[in-house]
């Protein structure tokens, strides 16, 4: 990994979201769309986040308006929602956090814009990660 690049990690929740997206595209009869997403993750999304970890917009700049959304938000550890960033790429939205001290970006969730939002996936509680690196320099 080149000097100055952040390490990008995939949480177990993010990986489960990828499984859901794959199933979504298979059901839609377009499995090659999932392969395109994986290509974009490797070639664009991960390298961009490794180089520019704060490039996403603050996820809760537009906080939930529903009583249920606000209730779920209140169950999260103090300060954690304020650290969430959203990276939008084509038809996908990825939720992530950036840890300056560890020079790490943890991808928490990803969804296709056509998918219905699932609060358990949007606000993950899992912190186990898998490391992924950008392209070799």
N, C-alpha and C positions, 0 to 999 in steps of 0.2 A: 504494500500500500504506500503510495507516495506521501511525502511529508505534507502535513496540513490537511489531509483528507480525514473525514470522520469515518468511523466504522459503522456500517448499516446492519442492523439486526432485525430479524423477523420474529415476532412473538408467535406463540402457539395460536393465539386468536387470529392473527393475520393469516397464518397458514390455513386455518379453518375457513376463513373468508375466501381464500383462493379456491378451496375445494367447492364452496358454494357457487362461486363464479363459474368454475368449470362445469358444474352440474347445470347451471343456468344456460350456458351456451350449448351444451349437449342437448338439453330439452328444446332449445330454440332451433336445433338442427344446424348449428354453425360452430362446430368444435374448433375450427381453425381460428376463431376469434380469441379463444383462450390462449392458444399458442402465440398469437400476436401480443397479448398482454404480457406473457412471460418474456417475450423478446423485448418489449418496451421496458419491463422491470430491469432487465439486465443491461440494456443499452442506453436507457435514458433516465428512468426514475432513480435507480440506485446511484448512478454516477452523479446526477444532479444534487441529490441530497448529501452525498459524500463531500462534494465541493462547496455546496451552498446550503448548509443545514437549516438555516433560518429563512429560507426562501418561501416557505408556505405561509398562508394567512392564518391568523389566530382563529381557531375553530369556534370559540364561543364569542366572537364579535357579534354574532346573532344568536343569543341564547335561546333555549327552548321557551315557548310561550304557553304550552299546555301544562296543566296541573301535574300530569303524570311525568312529563319531561323534567319539570322543576323538582319533583319528588326524587326522581332518580339522580339528578344532579346533586342534590343535598346529601346523598349517601356516599359520595366520593370523598376521598381524603382531602383535607383542606389544601388548596393551592394546586392540586393536580389538574383540574380542568383548565386553569389558566395557562398551563404549560403546553397544552395540546395545539398542534399546528395541522393544517390541512393542505395537502398537496394535490392539486387537480391536474390530471393528465388525460387528454381526450375525453372519454366518457366515464372515467374512473375518478374516485375521490379516495385518497389515502389519509388516514389519521396517524400522526406520529408525534413523538416527543424527542427533544434534542437535549442531551446532557453535556454541557460544556466541559465539566471537569474530567469526564471520561472520554470526551471527543467521540460520542456515540449518538446515533440516531436509531431509535427503536420504532419500527413500523408496527402500529397497533391494530389497524383495521383497514380494509379496502372494500369498496363496493362499486358496482356498476350503477350508473344513474337510474337505470330502469328497475333495479331491485328495490323492494320495500325496505325501509330502514328497520333494523332490529336493535333495540336499545342495549341488549346484552352484548351485541357485536360492536355497537358504536362506542359503548363505554366499557371496555374490557377490564376485567379484574386480574387477568393472568399476566405475569411478568416474565415467565420463562421465555428465553430468546434463542434464536439460531443466528449465527453470524453469516453475513453475506458480504462480499467485497465487490467493489466496482471493477471495471475492466483493468487488466494489467497495463501498467504504464510503459 
